[in-house]
Every structure is written in structure tokens, then in C-alpha cells.
């Protein structure tokens, strides 16, 4: 099976962030942000990021519509605005994104990108990474200071392993534990929520 990286852009200067990618020989950046724009770090807006990466010889692929952590469908949220990852994982569009990602991982050194520097509570780890680990792949995290961190280290420090030693006895308990760690809803929340 393949290995892959994750990286957050945080508030880096683009050239410093590019140096992190080069340090780890990343060939393809897969953007997993649902909304790839920011008034605080416009250097990471989708079109500018794509153009800058391609000028640097790194491919860019946007899969935020398929793999993003803020789905448009209100049925994927609980009453507190947290995303129910176990439901999103089974979505056909999400599964198509995972299949496309796996195809690329067989040929290239791939890094999943999102906004947060710390992967511990980010969907690129908690959702996408978990699914890929369950499928036999290996995940490592490129941190803002340049070091490479194993997922085992991130899990130990955060107290949040992706795959437990024993599965939950009841599927609803596993679903309750497998969701975004905080509400990710915009200020105007969808009106319809799951009963969980």
C-alpha cells in the first residue's frame, strides 16, 4: 500500500510553506478544503495556490468538493454542528474522491492540505486519513517547523487514536465518537439536523 503526507498551510508565507513541500519531495498537493479561500491568508486561495504550486513544479488537485470537512448536506451534521464522519465516509461522492486519491498515491508523493497546522483535530487526519489507514495506507504529517511526524505520535499527544484496539460494540457508539471535534457550521446553520 501507499504512504501519504498531510500538511496545513496555517499562516505561513507561501515560499516558506513551499520549502516544506520540497523538503519532503511532495509531487502533488491535494486540496481538501471545502472552501479554499481566506481573507487572512489570501496566498492560499485556490487559484493563486494552484498557479504558485504549478510554477514551482508541483501539481495541484482540488478535491474539497469530494473530501472537504464541511459538507453542504445538513444530514451529515449533528445537532451541535459537528460533522458525522461515519455518514460522510459512506457518501458516493466521498468514496469517488478516495478512489481518485488512492490512484494518485500509487504514482506520486501526495500531500493532503487543509488550513490547520496541527493535524490532531483536522478532518484531513480524522476523516480522510482514518479511511486511508483503514484501507492499509500509511500517513505522516509535515509540521510547520519542517519535521515529519508519524500519526502514532500525533495520536499519542492528542489522546485521539484513529483506529481503536477494539471496535465499538454498537455502531451508534462508534458513530458518536467519530465526528468533527468542534462545530464547523458557518454562522448561518442549516435548519435540518440529524437526531444524534
C-alpha positions, 0 to 999 in steps of 0.5 A, a space after each residue: 500500500 501507499 504512504 501519504 503526507 498531510 500538511 496545513 498551510 496555517 499562516 505561513 508565507 507561501 515560499 516558506 510553506 513551499 520549502 516544506 513541500 520540497 523538503 519532503 519531495 511532495 509531487 502533488 498537493 491535494 486540496 481538501 478544503 471545502 472552501 479554499 479561500 481566506 481573507 487572512 491568508 489570501 496566498 492560499 486561495 485556490 487559484 493563486 495556490 494552484 498557479 504558485 504550486 504549478 510554477 514551482 513544479 508541483 501539481 495541484 488537485 482540488 478535491 474539497 468538493 469530494 473530501 472537504 470537512 464541511 459538507 453542504 448536506 445538513 444530514 451529515 451534521 449533528 445537532 451541535 454542528 459537528 460533522 458525522 464522519 461515519 455518514 460522510 465516509 459512506 457518501 458516493 461522492 466521498 468514496 469517488 474522491 478516495 478512489 481518485 486519491 488512492 490512484 494518485 498515491 500509487 504514482 506520486 508523493 501526495 500531500 493532503 492540505 487543509 488550513 490547520 497546522 496541527 493535524 490532531 483535530 483536522 478532518 484531513 487526519 480524522 476523516 480522510 486519513 482514518 479511511 486511508 489507514 483503514 484501507 492499509 495506507 500509511 500517513 505522516 504529517 509535515 509540521 510547520 517547523 519542517 519535521 515529519 511526524 508519524 500519526 502514532 505520535 500525533 495520536 499519542 499527544 492528542 489522546 485521539 487514536 484513529 483506529 481503536 484496539 477494539 471496535 465499538 460494540 454498537 455502531 451508534 457508539 462508534 458513530 458518536 465518537 467519530 465526528 468533527 471535534 468542534 462545530 464547523 457550521 458557518 454562522 448561518 446553520 442549516 435548519 435540518 439536523 440529524 437526531 444524534 
